[in-house]
Amino acid sequence: MLNELKNVASRINDLIVNDDFPATVEPQYLRATVMDYPSRGGKRLRPALLLWCCGLLGGNIDTALYPAMAAELFHNWTLVHDDIIDEDRMRRGQLTTHESLRLFARDTFDGGDLAADKFGQNFAILAGDIQQGWALNTILKSAQHGLSTELSLALGQRLLKLGSCQLISGEALDVEFPMRNWQNISCEEVLHMLELKTGALLRFCAEAGAAIALNTCDFERKEVKMLGDFAAAAGIAFQLRDDWLGIFGDFDKLGKEIASDLASEKPTILLLKTFENLKPELQLHLAGMLGLDEYDKDIIKQVQTLMRECGSEAYVREKAEKLTEQAKEILHQFPDNKYRSFLLELTSFLINREQ
């Protein structure tokens, strides 16, 4: 599966770096910024999901390449904006877009640190906006590469509904949670947020692959909907693993800062369950380790110990494993071919990944 994943990544990378959409973006450094995240490579999980769901139902995956590229581009603009919201400095082992632009502005213009900060955020927002346009342009371009105009338009509408509406709604809920009293936030609300923020785009990928294979614009068709449900379950499991890695992961493997969720006081299920399970005095101790400017190994170790000893870490891991099994059960209802094997392995990879 990993070799096939590398093959998908290579094909999507070639399409991205050779696409002409960003060519007229000005100024030049904005054009380079638009290309930055998409050109960093990565595992290309979303394109693989789309292509393999297409292959699972007997479709020609070559006709699905542009929608797969569009899904990856759409994912990348959300990362750019998410990094601004979360004030993250690192992404995939390199500087985030707004941080890179901040340093560029500081070294290039005479405006001081505050002006450089504003410049970095403003231009990162613009870069993300262009990337979103690039994604939609790519969906429409699929009509020139094997898909009917009707299906290309239907896929564009589906991407806007699941991506621009549901995904951003999930992000909005995620941003709202820290503003609320933690005692009024339930794990069910957080799961719903994850289904929107992470699951919506993965659902699109699976549904798009199925729709292309079946040449249908009916996203309520049984096979299409089943694969969408599979991807949504796998997506929530993926995010639960991501939250776990945010506390228990290895920076060198993860490529981003550990404990950023603690710094932002983000109410993940892992953190909510920890507060729920701890005695009052330990709740106060944990609360004192949230929202800090820096986290050394000792503080992270204390948080890890609390989460393990109260059972919240085990709860989150078990929840992710159950969702993974749910996703696999759906896949087992489809034909036994190489693409089903790839998807089953991919699902296992999502729950066991270290980065």
C-alpha positions, 0 to 999 in steps of 0.5 A: 500500500505504501508504494501505491501511496507514493505512486499517487503522491508522485502523480499528484505532485506532477500535476500540481507543479506543472499546473498553469493556474498560479502563473499569473499571480502577483507579486511573485512572492505571493505566487511562490507562497501559493505554491508552497504547501501544495509543493511540500509533498506529503502523503497525499491521503485525500487524493489516494482515498478518491482514486482508490474509491474510484478503482474499488468500483471499477472506475478508471482512476486516470479520469479521477486525477484532477478531482483528486488534485482538487481535493488536495489543493482544497485541503491545503488552503484550509491548512494555511488558514487553520495555521493562522487561527491556531498561531502555529509556527511549523507545518510539515517540519517547515515554517507555516505560511504566515510565519514565513511571510512575516519573516520575509516582510521583516527582512524586506520592508521597513515597517517594524515587527507589528507591521510584519506580523500583519503582513504575514497574516494578510498575505497568508489569507490571500494565499489561501484564498487563491488556493481555494480558487485553484481547487475549484478551477481544477475540478472544472478542468476535469471536464477536459480530462475524461469526465462529463461536464455535468459530472464535473459541475456536480463534483464542484457543487459537492465540494462547495457543500461539504468543503466550504459549508461543512468543513468551515462550519466545523472549523468555526465550532472548533474556534468557538469551543475555547470561548465557552465554559468547558463544563458546557461542552460535551464529547458529542459536540466535539465529535460532531465538530470533527465530523464536519472539520475533518470528515467532510472533505474525506467524505467528498473524496470517497463520494467523488471517487465512487461517483466518477466510477459509476458516472453518476451525479446522485450522491444519495446512491447506495454505493456512493453514500456507503463510501462517504460513511466509510470515509467519515468514520475513518476521518474522525478516527484520524483526527482522534489520532491526531489529537493523541499525537499532539500530546504523545507524539514525537516532534521529529516525526510529527513535524509540528509543535507538541502540546499546541493544543494545551497552549491554545486550551483546545477542548479535545476529547482527550482533554475533556475526558481527562478533566471528567475523570480527574479528582478536583485537586488534579483538575486544578493542577491540570488547569494550571498547565494550560495556556502556557507560552512554552512547554518543556519536557517535564510539563508535557510528561506530567500531562501525559501521566495524568491522561494515562492514569485517569484512563482518558488516553485509553478511552480516546484510543479505543474510540478511534479503534472502534471507528476504524473497525466501523469503517472497515466493516463498510469496506468489506461489503464491497468487491474484494480487489486490490483497491479494497486492500489499499483502502483497508491498509490505509484505514489501519495506517490512519489509526497507527500513524506517527506523523 
